[in-house]
C-alpha cells in the first residue's frame, strides 16, 4: 500500500499542514493522522495504523509524534522521518519560543473563547476517529466487549501504566480468543532499516540514557545538564504528552532554572498551540535563567526531549515489521487493536470531553463540528478554524 518513492519535501508539507492545524493534544492528533493517512491518502490500512498506534503507546515518548516519525520513515527513509517531525513540531516550537521571549512584554493575547472552541473541535475529531476505527477493528461480540473492558479499566485507573497494562492484557486475550487468520497477507509498512541497524539504534538510546547523567556529573556544564534532564524525561514518559508536564516541572522548577509562574504560563500556552505537547521543552529551554536560553536553549531542549523518540522508533520498527507477520502475533494484535480503540474511547471522555463540553453551547458546537467532518466531509483544518472563530464570537 505504501511506497517509499515519496520525497522528504512532500512528506514535510503534509505534516506542516497538520502541525499548523492539529489542536487538542495527542489523542486528537491520532484522529487527524487517521483522517489524513488512512482515509484520504491511503498510505496505510486501518489495521496497520492501529498496530502502529499500539506500538507507539508501548514505547516511552509522545505517541502521536512517534506515529508521525514512523510514517515519514516508511514513505521516504530517514529523511522522511526527520521531515515529518520537523513539519509537525516546528510551528508550535517556534510559537512557544516566541511566547517565552515575549512573556515579559504581553501576557495572553488569544481570546479565551477561541481557545475553548479549539478544545471543542477536538471532541469531534476524536469521536470521528473512535467511530471509524471501531467499525473496522471491533467487529463481533468478543472485540466490542474487549474494547469496552479496556475503556472502563482506563477510565477507572487513568495512569500511564494502566494504559500499557491494558494493551498487554488485550494482546493476551486476542491470543486466547481469536484464531490466527489463515494465510491473510498482512498489510506491509515498508521499513528501510535492517534488524542489525535497529539493534544499533537501541544500543545508542541506552548508551545516552546511562551515559548522559555520568557526563553531566563529571563535566558540569549548563548545556549538558539541560540535555541530560530533557533526554531522560523524553525517555521515561509513558502515556503521551500530558504526562510530560509534571515530569518537566520536577526537573526545572526545584533547581530554579525556571520560576513556577513562568512554568504555568508556558503550560497554558502549550495547550493553546497545535502540534505535540512535547514542544513545551522548547518554551522551557528558551525561558532558562542561565545560558543556554532564548532560541538556542529552546532548540537544545526540543532536540534533547525528542531524541529518544527517534532512536526508539528506528530501533523498534525493524523487529516489529518482522514480528507482525507471524499468525500468533496477528491473533494477539487483533486483541491489541480492540484495546487501542478502547483507550481512545476512554480518552474521548477524559480528558477530551470533560475539559471541553461545559455547556449546551459547547455540545451544539461539537455536534456541528462532527457533522461537518463526517457528513459534509469538510477538511479538518477548516473545521478547526471555524470552531475557533465561533468559539471566539460565543465566548
C-alpha positions as CSV (number, residue, x, y, z in Angstrom):
1,X,0.0,0.0,0.0
2,X,2.7,2.4,1.0
3,X,5.6,3.0,-1.4
4,X,8.9,4.5,-0.5
5,X,9.2,6.7,-3.5
6,X,7.9,9.9,-1.8
7,X,10.3,12.8,-1.5
8,X,11.1,14.0,2.1
9,X,9.9,17.5,0.9
10,X,6.4,16.3,0.1
11,X,6.3,14.5,3.5
12,X,7.3,17.7,5.2
13,X,4.5,19.7,3.5
14,X,1.8,17.2,4.5
15,X,3.0,17.2,8.2
16,X,3.4,21.0,8.2
17,X,-0.3,21.4,7.5
18,X,-1.0,19.0,10.3
19,X,1.4,20.9,12.6
20,X,-0.4,24.1,11.9
21,X,-3.9,22.8,12.5
22,X,-3.8,19.8,14.9
23,X,-5.2,21.2,18.1
24,X,-6.4,19.1,21.0
25,X,-3.5,17.1,22.3
26,X,-2.1,13.6,21.5
27,X,-5.3,11.7,21.2
28,X,-6.8,14.3,18.8
29,X,-3.6,14.1,16.7
30,X,-4.1,10.4,16.2
31,X,-7.6,11.3,14.9
32,X,-6.2,13.9,12.5
33,X,-3.5,11.4,11.3
34,X,-6.0,8.7,10.7
35,X,-8.1,11.1,8.6
36,X,-5.1,12.2,6.6
37,X,-3.1,9.0,6.1
38,X,-5.7,6.1,6.3
39,X,-8.8,7.8,4.9
40,X,-7.6,10.4,2.5
41,X,-4.1,9.5,1.3
42,X,-4.3,5.7,1.9
43,X,-0.7,5.5,2.9
44,X,-1.6,2.5,5.1
45,X,-4.6,0.4,6.1
46,X,-6.7,0.8,9.2
47,X,-5.1,-2.3,10.7
48,X,-1.6,-1.2,10.1
49,X,-2.4,2.2,11.6
50,X,-3.9,0.7,14.8
51,X,-0.9,-1.6,15.1
52,X,1.5,1.4,14.7
53,X,-0.5,3.3,17.4
54,X,-0.3,0.3,19.7
55,X,3.5,0.0,19.2
56,X,3.9,3.8,19.9
57,X,1.7,3.5,23.0
58,X,4.1,0.7,24.2
59,X,7.2,2.8,23.7
60,X,8.0,5.6,26.0
61,X,7.7,9.1,24.5
62,X,5.0,11.1,22.6
63,X,2.8,8.5,20.8
64,X,1.5,10.9,18.1
65,X,4.9,12.2,17.2
66,X,6.3,8.7,17.1
67,X,3.5,7.6,14.7
68,X,4.4,10.6,12.5
69,X,8.1,9.7,12.6
70,X,7.3,6.1,11.6
71,X,5.0,7.2,8.8
72,X,7.7,9.5,7.4
73,X,10.3,6.8,7.7
74,X,8.2,4.3,5.8
75,X,7.5,6.8,3.0
76,X,10.9,8.4,2.5
77,X,13.5,6.8,4.8
78,X,15.5,8.7,7.4
79,X,14.9,12.0,5.5
80,X,11.2,11.4,5.6
81,X,11.2,10.7,9.3
82,X,13.0,14.0,10.0
83,X,10.8,15.8,7.5
84,X,7.6,14.5,9.2
85,X,8.9,15.5,12.7
86,X,10.0,19.0,11.6
87,X,6.8,19.7,9.8
88,X,4.6,18.6,12.7
89,X,6.7,20.1,15.5
90,X,8.3,23.3,14.2
91,X,5.1,25.5,14.2
92,X,4.3,25.0,17.8
93,X,8.0,25.1,18.9
94,X,8.6,28.5,17.2
95,X,5.3,29.8,18.6
96,X,6.3,28.7,22.2
97,X,9.9,30.1,21.9
98,X,8.4,33.5,20.8
99,X,5.9,33.3,23.6
100,X,8.8,32.7,26.1
101,X,10.7,35.7,24.7
102,X,7.6,37.9,24.7
103,X,6.2,36.8,28.1
104,X,7.8,39.8,29.9
105,X,6.0,42.3,27.5
106,X,2.5,40.9,26.9
107,X,0.6,38.1,28.6
108,X,-2.1,36.0,26.9
109,X,-3.2,37.6,23.6
110,X,-5.5,34.9,22.4
111,X,-9.2,35.3,23.3
112,X,-10.3,32.6,25.8
113,X,-13.4,31.8,23.8
114,X,-11.3,30.9,20.7
115,X,-9.1,28.7,22.8
116,X,-12.2,26.9,24.1
117,X,-13.6,26.5,20.6
118,X,-10.4,24.6,19.7
119,X,-10.9,22.3,22.6
120,X,-14.4,21.6,21.5
121,X,-13.4,20.7,17.9
122,X,-11.0,18.1,19.4
123,X,-14.1,16.3,20.8
124,X,-15.5,15.9,17.2
125,X,-12.1,14.8,15.8
126,X,-11.6,12.1,18.4
127,X,-15.2,10.9,18.2
128,X,-14.8,10.5,14.4
129,X,-11.6,8.5,14.9
130,X,-13.1,6.2,17.5
131,X,-16.2,5.6,15.4
132,X,-14.2,4.8,12.2
133,X,-11.6,2.6,14.0
134,X,-14.3,0.7,16.0
135,X,-16.2,-0.1,12.8
136,X,-13.1,-1.5,11.1
137,X,-11.4,-3.1,14.1
138,X,-14.1,-4.1,16.6
139,X,-16.3,-6.5,14.5
140,X,-18.0,-9.2,16.5
141,X,-19.1,-9.5,20.1
142,X,-15.7,-10.5,21.5
143,X,-13.9,-7.5,20.1
144,X,-16.6,-5.0,21.1
145,X,-16.5,-6.5,24.7
146,X,-12.7,-6.2,24.8
147,X,-12.9,-2.6,23.6
148,X,-15.4,-1.7,26.4
149,X,-13.5,-3.5,29.1
150,X,-10.3,-1.6,28.0
151,X,-12.2,1.7,28.1
152,X,-13.7,1.0,31.6
153,X,-10.3,0.0,33.1
154,X,-8.5,3.1,31.8
155,X,-11.3,5.4,32.9
156,X,-11.2,3.9,36.5
157,X,-7.4,3.8,36.6
158,X,-6.2,6.6,34.5
159,X,-2.4,6.1,34.8
160,X,0.1,5.6,32.1
161,X,1.0,2.1,33.4
162,X,-2.7,1.1,33.3
163,X,-2.7,2.0,29.6
164,X,0.4,-0.2,28.9
165,X,-1.1,-3.0,31.0
166,X,-4.5,-2.8,29.2
167,X,-2.7,-3.1,25.8
168,X,-0.7,-6.1,27.0
169,X,-3.8,-7.8,28.5
170,X,-5.7,-7.2,25.3
171,X,-2.9,-8.9,23.4
172,X,-3.1,-12.0,25.6
173,X,-6.9,-12.0,25.3
174,X,-6.5,-11.8,21.5
175,X,-4.1,-14.8,21.5
176,X,-6.6,-16.9,23.5
177,X,-9.8,-15.7,21.9
178,X,-9.1,-15.2,18.2
179,X,-8.0,-17.8,15.7
180,X,-4.8,-16.9,13.9
181,X,-6.0,-15.7,10.5
182,X,-5.3,-18.3,7.8
183,X,-2.9,-17.1,5.1
184,X,-4.1,-13.5,5.1
185,X,-1.4,-11.3,3.6
186,X,-0.5,-8.8,6.4
187,X,-0.5,-5.2,5.4
188,X,3.0,-4.0,4.9
189,X,4.5,-0.8,6.3
190,X,7.9,-0.8,4.5
191,X,10.7,-0.1,6.9
192,X,14.0,0.7,5.2
193,X,16.1,-0.4,8.3
194,X,17.6,-3.8,8.9
195,X,17.3,-5.5,12.3
196,X,21.0,-5.2,12.8
197,X,20.9,-1.4,12.3
198,X,17.8,-1.3,14.6
199,X,19.8,-3.0,17.4
200,X,22.5,-0.3,17.0
201,X,19.9,2.5,17.3
202,X,18.5,0.8,20.5
203,X,22.1,0.5,21.8
204,X,22.6,4.2,21.3
205,X,19.4,5.0,23.1
206,X,20.5,3.1,26.2
207,X,24.1,4.4,26.0
208,X,22.8,8.0,26.1
209,X,20.3,7.2,28.9
210,X,23.1,5.8,31.1
211,X,26.0,8.0,29.8
212,X,24.5,11.5,29.9
213,X,24.0,11.6,33.7
214,X,27.6,10.4,34.2
215,X,28.9,13.0,31.7
216,X,26.8,15.8,33.3
217,X,28.1,14.8,36.7
218,X,31.8,14.6,35.7
219,X,31.9,17.7,33.4
220,X,29.3,20.1,34.9
221,X,28.1,22.5,32.2
222,X,24.6,24.1,31.9
223,X,24.2,22.8,28.4
224,X,25.0,19.2,29.3
225,X,22.8,19.3,32.4
226,X,19.9,20.6,30.2
227,X,20.4,17.9,27.6
228,X,20.6,15.2,30.3
229,X,17.4,16.4,32.1
230,X,15.3,16.6,28.9
231,X,16.7,13.5,27.2
232,X,15.9,11.5,30.4
233,X,12.3,13.0,30.6
234,X,11.7,12.1,26.9
235,X,13.0,8.5,27.6
236,X,10.8,7.8,30.6
237,X,7.4,9.2,29.7
238,X,4.7,6.6,29.2
239,X,1.2,7.5,28.2
240,X,1.7,10.5,25.9
241,X,2.1,14.2,26.2
242,X,0.1,15.2,29.3
243,X,2.3,13.1,31.5
244,X,5.4,15.0,30.4
245,X,4.3,18.3,32.0
246,X,4.5,17.3,35.7
247,X,7.8,15.4,35.0
248,X,9.3,18.5,33.4
249,X,8.1,20.6,36.4
250,X,10.1,18.4,38.7
251,X,13.2,18.9,36.5
252,X,13.2,22.7,36.0
253,X,11.4,24.3,38.9
254,X,13.1,22.9,42.1
255,X,16.7,23.8,40.8
256,X,15.2,27.3,39.9
257,X,16.0,27.1,36.2
258,X,12.5,28.4,35.5
259,X,10.1,30.1,38.0
260,X,6.9,28.3,38.8
261,X,4.8,31.3,37.4
262,X,6.6,31.2,34.1
263,X,6.2,27.3,34.1
264,X,2.5,27.6,34.5
265,X,2.1,30.4,31.9
266,X,4.0,28.1,29.4
267,X,1.9,25.1,30.4
268,X,-1.2,27.1,29.4
269,X,0.3,28.3,26.1
270,X,1.3,24.8,25.2
271,X,-2.3,23.7,25.5
272,X,-3.2,26.6,23.1
273,X,-0.8,25.8,20.2
274,X,-1.3,23.0,17.7
275,X,1.2,20.1,17.4
276,X,2.8,17.9,20.1
277,X,2.8,18.8,23.8
278,X,6.5,17.8,24.0
279,X,7.3,21.2,22.3
280,X,6.8,22.6,25.9
281,X,10.5,21.7,26.2
282,X,11.3,24.5,23.6
283,X,9.4,27.0,25.8
284,X,11.3,25.9,28.9
285,X,14.7,25.9,27.2
286,X,14.1,29.4,26.0
287,X,13.0,30.6,29.5
288,X,16.0,29.3,31.4
289,X,17.5,31.8,33.9
290,X,21.1,30.9,32.8
291,X,22.5,30.2,29.3
292,X,21.8,28.4,27.1
293,X,18.4,30.1,26.8
294,X,16.5,32.1,24.1
295,X,16.5,30.5,20.7
296,X,19.5,28.3,21.3
297,X,18.2,27.0,24.7
298,X,14.7,26.4,23.1
299,X,16.2,24.3,20.2
300,X,18.5,22.3,22.5
301,X,15.6,21.5,24.8
302,X,13.4,20.5,21.9
303,X,16.1,18.2,20.3
304,X,17.0,16.6,23.6
305,X,13.4,15.7,24.5
306,X,12.6,14.2,21.1
307,X,15.9,12.4,20.5
308,X,14.8,9.2,22.4
309,X,11.6,9.0,20.2
310,X,13.8,8.9,17.0
311,X,16.1,6.3,18.5
312,X,13.3,4.1,19.8
313,X,11.3,4.2,16.5
314,X,14.4,3.5,14.4
315,X,15.3,0.7,16.8
316,X,11.9,-1.0,17.3
317,X,10.3,-0.8,13.9
318,X,12.6,-3.4,12.1
319,X,11.8,-6.0,14.8
320,X,8.2,-5.1,14.8
321,X,7.9,-5.3,11.0
322,X,9.1,-9.0,11.0
323,X,7.2,-9.9,14.2
324,X,3.8,-8.9,13.0
325,X,3.9,-11.4,10.1
326,X,3.5,-14.4,12.4
327,X,-0.1,-15.8,12.7
328,X,0.1,-15.8,16.5
329,X,1.2,-12.2,16.6
330,X,-1.7,-11.3,14.3
331,X,-4.2,-13.0,16.7
332,X,-2.7,-11.1,19.6
333,X,-2.8,-7.9,17.5
334,X,-6.5,-8.3,16.8
335,X,-6.9,-8.1,20.6
336,X,-4.4,-5.2,20.9
337,X,-6.3,-3.2,18.2
338,X,-9.6,-3.6,20.1
339,X,-7.8,-2.4,23.2
340,X,-6.4,0.6,21.4
341,X,-9.9,1.6,20.3
342,X,-11.0,1.2,24.0
343,X,-8.2,3.6,25.1
344,X,-9.3,6.2,22.5
345,X,-12.9,5.8,23.7
346,X,-11.8,6.4,27.3
347,X,-9.8,9.4,26.2
348,X,-12.8,10.8,24.3
349,X,-14.5,11.1,27.7
350,X,-11.5,12.0,29.9
351,X,-9.6,14.4,29.1
352,X,-11.2,15.4,25.8
353,X,-14.9,15.7,26.7
354,X,-14.6,16.7,30.3
355,X,-12.3,19.6,29.6
356,X,-14.3,20.9,26.6
357,X,-18.0,20.3,26.9
358,X,-19.1,22.6,29.8
359,X,-22.4,23.9,28.5
360,X,-25.2,23.3,25.9
361,X,-23.4,25.7,23.6
362,X,-20.3,23.6,23.7
363,X,-22.3,20.4,22.9
364,X,-24.0,22.1,20.0
365,X,-20.7,23.3,18.6
366,X,-19.2,19.8,19.0
367,X,-22.2,18.3,17.2
368,X,-21.8,20.9,14.4
369,X,-18.1,20.0,14.0
370,X,-18.8,16.3,14.0
371,X,-21.4,16.7,11.2
372,X,-19.0,18.9,9.3
373,X,-16.3,16.3,9.5
374,X,-18.4,13.1,9.0
375,X,-21.4,14.1,6.8
376,X,-20.3,17.2,4.9
377,X,-16.8,15.9,4.6
378,X,-15.1,19.3,5.2
379,X,-11.3,19.2,5.7
380,X,-10.3,19.1,9.4
381,X,-8.2,22.3,9.2
382,X,-11.3,24.3,8.0
383,X,-13.5,22.8,10.8
384,X,-10.7,23.8,13.3
385,X,-10.6,27.4,12.1
386,X,-14.4,27.6,12.0
387,X,-14.7,26.3,15.6
388,X,-12.0,28.7,16.8
389,X,-13.9,31.7,15.2
390,X,-17.3,30.6,16.5
391,X,-15.8,30.0,20.0
392,X,-14.3,33.4,20.0
393,X,-17.7,35.0,19.0
394,X,-19.7,33.0,21.5
395,X,-17.0,33.4,24.3
